[in-house]
């Protein structure tokens, strides 16, 4: 693990392997630990960079700057500081929301773009997908409420995470993908001082993200090769239309027998999809 001091933020980052660079961006409520099974499957032929996104894990818990455009600039500076001028990007969940402005702002640096169980807020039907009244998850609204999650989750972080992970994984309330040890890792990260506030910042920034994403889209499509990976029992391809609105070269695929947490539930299958795509 390495700690890189970037303007306004310190980023905890793991780097493994050798070859073309790959940036793996985790989702909420996880950390770079989410990619623990995928990294060894890629590191024999790629240099794999796995940060804790700002606000998560051991990275800085800033007072602001969690709009995805700002986070994208942080991770791009991370890659350039590591000496990688071009790289593949894979974003799961919230990591995919960061990946889009990264591609819109620094498309020349990207070798490819992959969304895993992720989409682009503000485009297509994404706002409906995030609305509990139209079939989306209630936690979007809960996480956006100022101060309330900080109050209600204090000392109860593990219970909240266990509910979310069990709900959204293939086994519903029984799963081997994220076990008690893994839950403890994520619970410790969320229970750290300021972590609930920081990680909820990704949701509270969604109105700004919507505005930014619509402006990016209006400026022209992302031209880098783009893949959307959906899980049969997760979000699936429900956000595919948002990516198709933003990029000109989009393909998609399914991961069967899998819930939302593809990097942990089906790491070998995900790694195989990525390698086949990158080397075709």
Secondary structure by P-SEA (a helix, b strand, c coil): ccccccccccccbbbbbbccbbbbbbccccccccaaaaaaaccccccccccccccccccccccccccaaaaaaaaaaaaaaacccbbbbbbcaaaaaaaaaaaaaccccccbbbbccccccccccccccccccccccaaaaaaaccaaaaaaaccaaaaaaaaaaaaccccccccccccaaaaaaaaaaaaccaaaaaaaccccaaaaaaaaaaaaaaacccccbbbbbbbcccccccaaaaaaacccccccccccccccccccccaaaaaaaaaaaaac
